[in-house]
Amino acid sequence: EGFGIPPLEAMACGCPVVASNVSSIPEAVGDAGLLFDPNNPNDLIKQIEKIITDKPTALNLIEKGIIRAKKFGWDGMADIIYKGYQELL
């Protein structure tokens, strides 16, 4: 995955997200998801268990995720890319 679109899609659908802490995924997820070390299966288990057993945390992540996903809509992304090209020129 080039930027972290699958976690953003999940957030837009109202799902709490557990995602890898490598590549660009932490940048996409921000504080709206729980991150884990992909080299540590126990870390993944811990984060999934947190969402399953801690309802306030899960609901908070859902709320934050919906807000976060809206920041990466197509119009906003096109604007960011356009501004990036302008800076390069």
C-alpha positions as CSV (number, residue, x, y, z in Angstrom):
1,E,0.0,0.0,0.0
2,G,1.4,3.3,-1.1
3,F,-0.1,5.7,1.5
4,G,-2.6,3.9,3.8
5,I,-5.8,4.1,1.9
6,P,-7.3,0.8,3.4
7,P,-7.1,2.1,7.0
8,L,-8.7,5.4,5.9
9,E,-11.4,3.5,4.1
10,A,-12.1,1.5,7.2
11,M,-12.2,4.7,9.3
12,A,-14.7,6.3,6.8
13,C,-16.9,3.2,7.3
14,G,-16.9,3.6,11.1
15,C,-14.5,0.8,11.9
16,P,-11.9,1.1,14.7
17,V,-8.5,0.6,13.1
18,V,-5.5,-1.4,14.1
19,A,-2.6,-0.7,11.6
20,S,1.1,-1.3,11.2
21,N,3.4,1.3,12.5
22,V,5.7,1.3,9.4
23,S,5.8,3.0,6.1
24,S,3.3,5.9,5.6
25,I,0.5,4.2,7.5
26,P,1.1,6.0,10.8
27,E,0.9,9.3,8.9
28,A,-2.4,8.3,7.4
29,V,-3.9,6.9,10.6
30,G,-2.6,9.6,13.0
31,D,-4.2,9.3,16.5
32,A,-7.4,7.8,15.1
33,G,-6.2,4.2,15.2
34,L,-4.0,1.9,17.2
35,L,-0.6,1.0,15.8
36,F,1.4,-2.2,16.2
37,D,4.9,-3.4,15.3
38,P,4.5,-5.9,12.4
39,N,7.5,-7.8,13.7
40,N,5.7,-8.4,17.0
41,P,2.6,-10.6,16.8
42,N,1.9,-10.1,20.5
43,D,1.7,-6.3,19.9
44,L,-1.0,-6.9,17.2
45,I,-2.9,-9.2,19.6
46,K,-2.7,-6.6,22.4
47,Q,-4.1,-3.8,20.1
48,I,-6.9,-6.0,18.8
49,E,-7.8,-7.1,22.4
50,K,-7.9,-3.4,23.4
51,I,-10.5,-2.6,20.8
52,I,-12.6,-5.7,21.7
53,T,-12.5,-5.3,25.4
54,D,-12.4,-1.5,25.9
55,K,-15.6,-0.1,24.4
56,P,-14.8,3.6,25.2
57,T,-11.5,3.3,23.4
58,A,-13.2,1.6,20.4
59,L,-15.9,4.3,20.3
60,N,-13.3,7.1,20.5
61,L,-11.3,5.6,17.7
62,I,-14.5,5.3,15.5
63,E,-15.3,9.0,16.1
64,K,-11.7,10.1,15.5
65,G,-11.5,7.8,12.4
66,I,-14.5,9.3,10.7
67,I,-13.1,12.8,11.2
68,R,-9.6,11.8,10.1
69,A,-10.9,10.0,7.0
70,K,-12.7,13.2,5.9
71,K,-9.4,15.0,5.8
72,F,-8.3,12.7,3.0
73,G,-11.3,13.1,0.6
74,W,-10.6,13.3,-3.1
75,D,-11.0,17.0,-3.3
76,G,-8.6,17.6,-0.4
77,M,-6.1,15.2,-1.8
78,A,-6.2,16.8,-5.2
79,D,-5.6,20.2,-3.6
80,I,-2.6,18.9,-1.6
81,I,-1.1,17.3,-4.7
82,Y,-1.7,20.5,-6.7
83,K,0.0,22.6,-4.1
84,G,2.9,20.2,-3.9
85,Y,3.4,20.5,-7.7
86,Q,3.3,24.3,-7.4
87,E,6.0,24.2,-4.8
88,L,8.2,22.1,-7.1
89,L,7.8,24.5,-10.0
